[in-house]
């Protein structure tokens, strides 16, 4: 199991620069864990790293409090509470150029009661030499001294991130349950996720515990089958951002993404009667970027009128729409009737093993020499890419580091050639691969 990353949430009223700070941290001053081109991904949630600590950053949207007797204001308060509930560390952003507002005081009161680590951040600071005096008023919020930043210019954000890392919960280190496979069931609402979970568990399930939540929570159900231990994570359905009318559902997306983080293998569930949608692409893209083993599950197959070519045609369409998941196996099922559901755990075991596969360095380099002989690396303006050697740096996902004379000569097409060869030779079915290039000059003769 990959242990879930800590969550850092940015809170504040509208127009204080939350999205600017979010983009600054996620896109500029920290190393993005994975952001491969060609994959659409909602920017409300990004994985980042600072001082070797990985965390997930959330842009929560503006919080406003009006007359608390109105349903809308009561809902806004609940939304703020949900944001606090999900976070491990909270960045409370205020506008250094504006006077404190009643909303600022209300949010501060909520945060003081939360017992969560809170870092007060004063954005839009122009003169850091005078910042201490200018920010004296913010002490009234009862959250200690503010960290001054200019998100738009990236000033002092390094000090802010130092403070964030200092407040993160301790790194849990290696997984304490190496023999348990965690399976996240993800997908849009109404594609049959809960039905699939119930069908997988069946009547003979042995449940160690059943950790409950609301209908918007991710619910963990440990069980044992044929001597093997699993945990099923049934997540709330994800909808397009435009359809998220309540911020409570907004946070169900966050919970679902965290469920992916906690999983070893993801069952990406889609509705056979609707085909692949844009939201399916986004959800699957997140699992792919997270390096999880992935199985594409086409549910409600019993509702499709079929002939001997229907399945092949549907799978071809899936491959065209989800081009970045060519490696993921596909299974056509009916959670309602139980059709082929019994094949899922066998495939989960296989994909989990593939995602943990290691290749010995000597064997890997022997194969690479053969691949280079069959298809020499490209040249650019008379310079040829030279692959000096390679090694596997990690698993979950399998990650390979290629030491080359000039990384810029590693053309996308040759990278794809190497990935295809890795798969043809060593498998890795259902697992994304990470290929990294590092510069190293060849040794002198």
Legacy VTK file of the C-alpha trace (Angstrom):
# vtk DataFile Version 3.0
C-alpha trace
ASCII
DATASET POLYDATA
POINTS 445 float
0.000 0.000 0.000
1.119 3.529 -0.719
0.460 5.542 2.394
-1.630 8.625 1.846
0.221 11.913 1.544
-0.514 14.735 4.008
-2.996 17.333 2.783
-2.273 21.072 2.917
-5.381 23.205 2.339
-5.410 26.901 1.422
-8.367 28.700 3.027
-9.537 32.301 2.947
-12.214 34.611 1.691
-12.455 35.431 -2.048
-9.852 37.588 -3.793
-7.017 37.182 -1.302
-4.846 35.260 -3.806
-5.480 31.615 -2.903
-5.305 30.328 -6.463
-2.211 32.429 -7.166
-0.450 30.937 -4.149
-1.654 27.477 -5.142
-0.239 27.858 -8.647
2.990 29.352 -7.300
3.631 26.439 -4.942
2.425 23.687 -7.259
3.944 25.039 -10.435
7.023 27.000 -9.531
8.812 26.512 -6.257
8.278 22.835 -5.606
8.964 19.676 -7.530
5.755 18.344 -9.015
5.707 14.637 -8.275
4.168 13.795 -11.640
2.588 15.993 -14.295
2.831 14.210 -17.616
1.731 16.051 -20.762
-1.456 15.157 -22.554
-3.444 14.247 -19.448
-6.259 16.530 -18.357
-6.285 17.048 -14.634
-8.325 19.288 -12.361
-5.958 21.814 -10.846
-7.861 22.008 -7.567
-5.604 19.235 -6.237
-1.889 18.848 -6.958
0.894 16.707 -5.549
4.038 18.556 -4.535
7.318 18.101 -2.678
9.488 20.345 -0.506
12.593 19.335 1.456
11.957 15.688 0.491
8.451 15.728 1.995
5.615 14.988 -0.385
2.206 16.467 0.241
-1.025 17.225 -1.586
-2.067 20.850 -1.997
-5.738 21.866 -2.187
-7.194 25.153 -3.404
-10.492 25.336 -1.538
-12.228 28.301 -3.153
-13.413 31.447 -1.418
-15.278 31.238 1.895
-17.845 33.866 2.775
-20.155 34.218 5.767
-23.273 36.334 5.504
-26.309 36.239 7.756
-25.814 32.893 9.514
-29.571 32.454 9.736
-29.797 31.906 5.988
-29.431 28.396 4.531
-26.679 29.580 2.175
-24.531 30.999 4.965
-25.053 27.912 7.109
-23.945 25.818 4.153
-20.853 27.983 3.662
-19.900 27.454 7.282
-20.266 23.693 6.870
-18.136 23.847 3.737
-15.397 25.599 5.664
-15.596 22.966 8.384
-15.225 20.213 5.789
-12.119 21.894 4.403
-10.616 21.993 7.880
-11.599 18.376 8.510
-9.785 17.110 5.405
-6.534 19.015 5.942
-3.445 18.068 7.938
-2.079 21.634 7.728
-4.088 24.756 6.917
-2.798 27.910 5.241
-5.150 30.752 6.198
-4.610 33.453 3.591
-5.471 37.111 4.191
-4.911 40.223 2.090
-2.092 42.347 3.567
-3.263 45.379 1.592
-6.812 45.323 2.962
-8.290 45.702 6.405
-9.507 42.603 8.175
-13.140 41.775 7.456
-15.805 40.018 9.547
-15.271 36.947 7.349
-11.563 36.884 8.287
-12.462 36.917 11.984
-15.103 34.206 11.528
-12.716 31.922 9.657
-10.021 32.524 12.276
-12.475 31.575 15.035
-13.325 28.362 13.189
-9.644 27.510 12.761
-8.758 28.185 16.402
-11.373 25.630 17.431
-10.131 23.008 14.976
-6.950 21.957 16.828
-5.318 21.620 13.395
-1.953 23.260 12.617
-2.734 26.664 11.098
-0.246 28.983 9.393
-1.481 32.558 8.957
-0.270 33.881 5.597
-0.369 37.570 4.645
-0.414 37.793 0.855
0.225 40.753 -1.454
3.073 42.148 0.680
5.060 44.737 -1.297
7.672 45.929 1.202
9.085 43.140 3.346
11.254 45.575 5.342
8.089 47.184 6.710
5.992 44.027 6.787
6.243 43.437 10.539
4.718 46.779 11.423
2.094 46.602 8.683
0.947 43.147 9.776
0.607 43.990 13.465
-3.198 44.117 13.076
-3.271 40.416 12.112
-2.342 39.415 15.665
-5.988 40.149 16.476
-6.915 36.924 14.689
-5.335 34.939 17.511
-3.297 32.714 15.179
0.168 34.061 15.931
2.431 36.033 13.637
1.667 35.976 9.930
4.120 34.782 7.308
4.358 37.583 4.704
4.432 36.521 1.042
3.850 37.850 -2.420
2.325 34.921 -4.262
2.246 36.702 -7.595
6.008 37.338 -7.457
6.959 34.208 -5.513
8.550 36.188 -2.681
9.109 34.458 0.681
7.221 31.354 -0.408
10.288 29.264 0.435
10.065 30.335 4.071
6.352 29.564 3.992
7.002 26.049 2.703
9.633 25.529 5.394
6.921 26.331 7.939
4.497 23.952 6.207
6.941 21.037 6.278
7.645 21.692 9.961
3.928 21.241 10.698
3.339 18.097 8.613
2.590 14.892 10.534
5.565 12.522 10.924
6.501 10.543 7.843
5.058 7.051 8.466
7.840 5.444 6.463
7.369 2.035 4.906
4.051 0.233 4.728
3.347 -1.812 7.831
1.002 -4.137 5.913
3.067 -5.521 3.021
0.753 -8.510 2.471
-2.428 -6.470 2.099
-3.502 -5.233 -1.341
-5.518 -2.020 -1.168
-8.019 -1.663 -4.009
-9.649 1.698 -4.790
-12.910 1.539 -6.745
-13.229 4.845 -8.583
-15.410 6.397 -11.245
-18.248 8.792 -11.913
-21.485 8.625 -9.908
-23.932 5.869 -10.834
-21.503 3.649 -12.718
-22.015 0.854 -10.174
-19.112 1.211 -7.742
-21.008 0.176 -4.612
-22.710 -2.653 -6.499
-19.315 -3.926 -7.572
-17.980 -3.772 -4.011
-20.983 -5.731 -2.743
-20.599 -8.271 -5.514
-16.892 -8.709 -4.777
-17.525 -9.206 -1.067
-20.465 -11.531 -1.578
-22.088 -13.490 1.233
-18.961 -15.392 2.320
-16.906 -12.369 3.171
-14.759 -12.314 6.304
-14.736 -8.702 7.473
-12.054 -7.776 9.983
-13.636 -4.381 10.479
-15.885 -1.999 8.620
-14.880 1.641 8.977
-18.035 3.669 8.300
-18.428 7.137 6.885
-21.104 9.274 5.342
-22.277 8.582 1.819
-19.612 11.020 0.652
-16.754 9.262 2.452
-14.394 6.636 1.113
-15.287 3.470 3.041
-12.608 0.836 3.761
-13.687 -2.794 3.984
-10.951 -5.333 4.792
-11.637 -8.931 3.716
-9.829 -12.173 3.054
-10.165 -14.443 0.036
-8.277 -17.678 -0.680
-5.640 -16.911 1.930
-4.981 -13.366 0.695
-5.787 -10.087 2.433
-7.413 -7.130 0.681
-8.957 -3.790 1.561
-11.669 -2.424 -0.729
-11.974 1.365 -0.795
-15.379 2.354 -2.159
-15.165 6.029 -3.080
-17.785 8.692 -3.598
-18.558 9.355 -7.261
-16.693 12.157 -8.985
-18.554 14.662 -11.126
-17.451 17.370 -13.491
-16.523 20.565 -11.692
-19.441 22.420 -13.255
-21.839 19.923 -11.681
-20.445 20.216 -8.173
-23.184 22.413 -6.760
-22.152 21.889 -3.144
-18.682 22.179 -1.750
-19.458 19.067 0.286
-19.389 17.159 -2.985
-16.264 19.084 -3.918
-14.604 17.461 -0.923
-15.910 14.044 -1.892
-13.617 14.405 -4.907
-10.721 15.118 -2.562
-11.557 12.037 -0.527
-11.701 9.967 -3.700
-8.292 11.202 -4.811
-6.874 10.416 -1.383
-8.329 6.918 -1.754
-6.307 6.539 -4.951
-3.216 7.636 -3.017
-3.861 4.909 -0.436
-4.345 2.160 -2.993
-2.091 -0.360 -4.681
-4.480 -1.153 -7.535
-7.263 1.018 -8.934
-10.431 -0.386 -10.490
-11.464 2.327 -12.943
-15.177 1.727 -13.400
-17.021 2.936 -16.506
-20.585 2.568 -17.750
-20.855 0.442 -20.895
-24.083 2.206 -21.869
-22.347 5.608 -21.949
-18.859 4.798 -23.207
-15.789 6.782 -22.176
-16.596 10.321 -21.024
-14.342 13.323 -20.472
-14.695 12.898 -16.721
-13.624 9.253 -17.050
-10.437 10.520 -18.688
-9.746 12.919 -15.824
-10.354 10.338 -13.128
-8.261 7.684 -14.873
-5.580 10.295 -15.541
-5.170 10.943 -11.837
-4.680 7.237 -11.101
-2.178 7.022 -13.953
-0.213 10.041 -12.741
-0.182 8.586 -9.234
1.638 5.503 -10.505
-0.986 2.995 -9.439
-1.747 -0.342 -10.991
-4.889 0.142 -13.073
-7.621 -2.167 -14.350
-10.334 -0.772 -16.631
-13.683 -2.220 -15.599
-16.552 -1.844 -18.085
-19.711 -2.335 -16.034
-23.342 -2.927 -17.115
-22.182 -5.120 -19.978
-25.420 -7.084 -19.594
-27.339 -4.065 -20.904
-25.507 -3.965 -24.241
-26.895 -5.633 -27.350
-24.005 -7.723 -28.609
-22.701 -9.710 -31.527
-19.346 -11.444 -31.950
-17.577 -8.117 -32.686
-19.096 -5.876 -30.003
-16.488 -6.426 -27.293
-13.522 -5.945 -29.625
-15.013 -2.755 -31.039
-15.760 -1.376 -27.568
-12.251 -2.144 -26.353
-10.776 -0.438 -29.423
-12.845 2.659 -28.652
-11.661 2.599 -25.028
-8.032 2.409 -26.143
-8.500 5.338 -28.497
-10.151 7.505 -25.842
-7.728 6.526 -23.069
-4.557 6.543 -25.118
-2.338 6.967 -22.058
-3.664 3.694 -20.573
-2.684 1.296 -23.327
-0.999 -0.854 -20.685
-4.141 -1.324 -18.543
-6.082 -4.607 -18.896
-9.801 -4.367 -19.590
-12.558 -6.480 -18.076
-16.212 -6.425 -19.136
-18.541 -7.204 -16.242
-21.992 -6.857 -14.781
-21.890 -6.047 -11.085
-25.644 -6.628 -10.964
-25.595 -10.180 -12.357
-22.078 -11.075 -11.187
-20.840 -11.692 -14.739
-17.000 -12.002 -14.718
-16.752 -10.386 -11.279
-14.942 -13.516 -10.090
-12.056 -12.664 -12.438
-11.341 -9.281 -10.841
-9.305 -10.363 -7.795
-7.167 -12.678 -9.901
-6.397 -9.733 -12.170
-5.786 -7.470 -9.136
-3.172 -9.931 -7.814
-1.469 -10.005 -11.209
-1.405 -6.211 -11.665
-0.147 -5.648 -8.099
2.707 -8.055 -8.807
3.503 -6.337 -12.112
3.615 -2.936 -10.418
6.192 -4.304 -7.961
8.395 -6.078 -10.521
12.156 -5.454 -10.340
14.656 -6.022 -13.130
18.311 -6.729 -12.311
20.665 -4.019 -13.585
22.831 -6.458 -15.536
19.821 -7.979 -17.286
18.371 -4.549 -18.033
21.567 -3.226 -19.643
22.043 -6.371 -21.685
18.570 -5.881 -23.136
19.159 -2.170 -23.747
22.267 -2.915 -25.807
20.163 -5.234 -27.944
17.391 -2.634 -28.342
19.926 0.010 -29.366
21.375 -2.361 -31.936
17.903 -2.969 -33.404
16.957 0.710 -33.380
19.849 3.182 -32.835
19.063 6.394 -30.909
18.264 9.513 -32.952
20.640 12.302 -33.883
20.075 16.045 -33.738
22.333 18.401 -35.695
25.023 15.762 -35.873
24.832 14.763 -32.185
23.646 11.270 -31.315
22.032 10.221 -28.067
24.205 7.758 -26.183
22.649 5.585 -23.475
25.574 4.745 -21.215
23.668 2.513 -18.823
20.373 2.250 -16.962
19.063 1.014 -13.648
15.687 0.473 -12.033
15.334 3.049 -9.271
12.037 1.945 -7.754
8.700 0.153 -7.934
5.055 1.188 -7.551
5.412 2.386 -10.258
8.485 0.758 -11.843
10.914 3.627 -12.409
13.956 3.427 -14.664
16.819 5.908 -14.799
18.741 6.157 -18.084
22.175 7.783 -17.852
22.867 9.495 -21.173
25.313 11.949 -22.705
22.643 14.623 -23.369
19.096 14.276 -21.956
17.724 16.789 -24.462
18.471 14.280 -27.244
16.012 11.759 -25.753
13.182 12.327 -28.204
9.646 11.429 -27.149
9.431 8.776 -29.864
12.593 7.022 -28.651
11.385 7.173 -25.043
8.194 5.486 -26.209
10.264 2.874 -28.063
12.174 2.072 -24.875
8.961 1.856 -22.850
7.422 -0.495 -25.408
10.521 -2.692 -25.290
10.460 -2.764 -21.491
6.869 -3.949 -21.598
7.454 -6.519 -24.330
10.415 -7.983 -22.463
9.448 -7.738 -18.798
5.656 -7.315 -18.754
4.506 -4.535 -16.395
0.904 -5.123 -17.494
-1.491 -2.775 -15.752
1.349 -0.634 -14.420
2.517 2.796 -15.563
6.253 3.156 -16.132
8.442 6.124 -15.305
11.480 6.724 -17.531
13.929 9.327 -16.227
17.026 10.611 -18.051
20.145 11.804 -16.245
23.230 13.323 -17.817
26.539 11.538 -17.438
29.557 12.033 -19.621
31.163 8.905 -21.105
34.444 7.922 -19.492
37.646 8.808 -21.322
39.497 5.942 -22.982
LINES 1 446
445 0 1 2 3 4 5 6 7 8 9 10 11 12 13 14 15 16 17 18 19 20 21 22 23 24 25 26 27 28 29 30 31 32 33 34 35 36 37 38 39 40 41 42 43 44 45 46 47 48 49 50 51 52 53 54 55 56 57 58 59 60 61 62 63 64 65 66 67 68 69 70 71 72 73 74 75 76 77 78 79 80 81 82 83 84 85 86 87 88 89 90 91 92 93 94 95 96 97 98 99 100 101 102 103 104 105 106 107 108 109 110 111 112 113 114 115 116 117 118 119 120 121 122 123 124 125 126 127 128 129 130 131 132 133 134 135 136 137 138 139 140 141 142 143 144 145 146 147 148 149 150 151 152 153 154 155 156 157 158 159 160 161 162 163 164 165 166 167 168 169 170 171 172 173 174 175 176 177 178 179 180 181 182 183 184 185 186 187 188 189 190 191 192 193 194 195 196 197 198 199 200 201 202 203 204 205 206 207 208 209 210 211 212 213 214 215 216 217 218 219 220 221 222 223 224 225 226 227 228 229 230 231 232 233 234 235 236 237 238 239 240 241 242 243 244 245 246 247 248 249 250 251 252 253 254 255 256 257 258 259 260 261 262 263 264 265 266 267 268 269 270 271 272 273 274 275 276 277 278 279 280 281 282 283 284 285 286 287 288 289 290 291 292 293 294 295 296 297 298 299 300 301 302 303 304 305 306 307 308 309 310 311 312 313 314 315 316 317 318 319 320 321 322 323 324 325 326 327 328 329 330 331 332 333 334 335 336 337 338 339 340 341 342 343 344 345 346 347 348 349 350 351 352 353 354 355 356 357 358 359 360 361 362 363 364 365 366 367 368 369 370 371 372 373 374 375 376 377 378 379 380 381 382 383 384 385 386 387 388 389 390 391 392 393 394 395 396 397 398 399 400 401 402 403 404 405 406 407 408 409 410 411 412 413 414 415 416 417 418 419 420 421 422 423 424 425 426 427 428 429 430 431 432 433 434 435 436 437 438 439 440 441 442 443 444
